Amino acid sequence: MTKISRRQTLGLMGATAVSTLGMPSIGRAANKVKLTIASSHPTVVPWVGTMQKHVVPETNKRLEAMGSDVRVTWTESYGGALYKFDKTLEAVEQGLTDIGWVGTLWEESKMPLQNVTYYAPFVSDDMPTMLKVMNEMHAEMANLNGAWGRQKQIYLGASGIETYHVISKEPINSIADLKGKKFAAAGTVGTWLKNTGAAAVNQGLPGFYNVIKTGVVDGAVISNTGTFPFKLYEVAPHINRVSLGCQVTGAMTINARKWKRLPDDLKKVLTDLGNEYSKIHGGMLLGLADTFEGKMKEQGATVNQMSDEARAEWANALPDIAGDWRKFNGDKGLPAKEVMTLFLEKMKANGAKPLRDWSA
């Protein structure tokens, strides 16, 4: 048996110590989770700003408060730096970002059930309640969550936009004023112009300013929180208060493969923050809508209030878009009728008074 001298032993111990110090701590490395969070829209809009100002900073705070040794290292990318408005679903699905805002209003073919609110306009201006209802529906209906699963992502919390109005170069006070005009409208928003004599031009919010300025369209169907940050009132100075209703625009989601690898502590925190994300930005939208309207008036915009009679005329002039949506998706084997019925029942139970009965 070969004997090892004391000097050799100390030398081996020193070498081992140096080797260990040069290696990353396995324990520490295992507790570090890298996550990318991104959006096609800038942080000036509440449904993205809440991701940056609440979800990101609160994650590690919550983990620390619960005694977890898990910590997240965030990479943030907003404003379309990674992908544009029409690629939000694919961006999360393909892992271009781990967590992202997904605009389902542009995903009618892949996410039809998530667009239920857009086929029932003039229902409610209560944004926080509508987002709460949508989160409840996702918890109760497997088909809603299943749609996200097919796109390889996990639903965290609904996103929305407060009630829509019409901005234009000339005032709009009735359906007659819409005739012959073209309006920028994101995705399914365009259905609200059917039978009005106006045409919809599909466009993402970041592109509204240019198409209005260059005369491609005469205005847009959009909310105040979309109009003010993007300075659309500069090219369409008439804010026509139609109150078409607030809408669920999509959700904050996370890539399913990434989700499976996350520690349970982090999953719980992100689940809680998903519900808070909906509640916080929903409340912000209502306050900002009024604030932004006032600022636009100060900067020269004119606000026109459409009469209740004119709004009712518009609502009743629309084709049965809810019925058509139910049949179209029902023929594909999707529970569109159940989704629409539950949505309207829950909204009415929370005080909504739809201008038209879309369940008829």
Helices and strands as residue ranges (DSSP letters): H 6-22, H 26-30, E 32-38, H 46-50, I 51-55, H 56-65, E 71-77, G 85-87, H 88-93, E 99-103, G 104-106, G 112-119, H 127-140, H 142-150, E 153-161, E 165-168, G 175-178, E 182-185, G 187-193, E 199-202, G 205-207, H 208-213, E 219-222, H 224-227, G 232-234, E 238-241, E 247-255, H 256-261, H 264-298, E 302-305, H 308-317, H 321-330, H 336-349
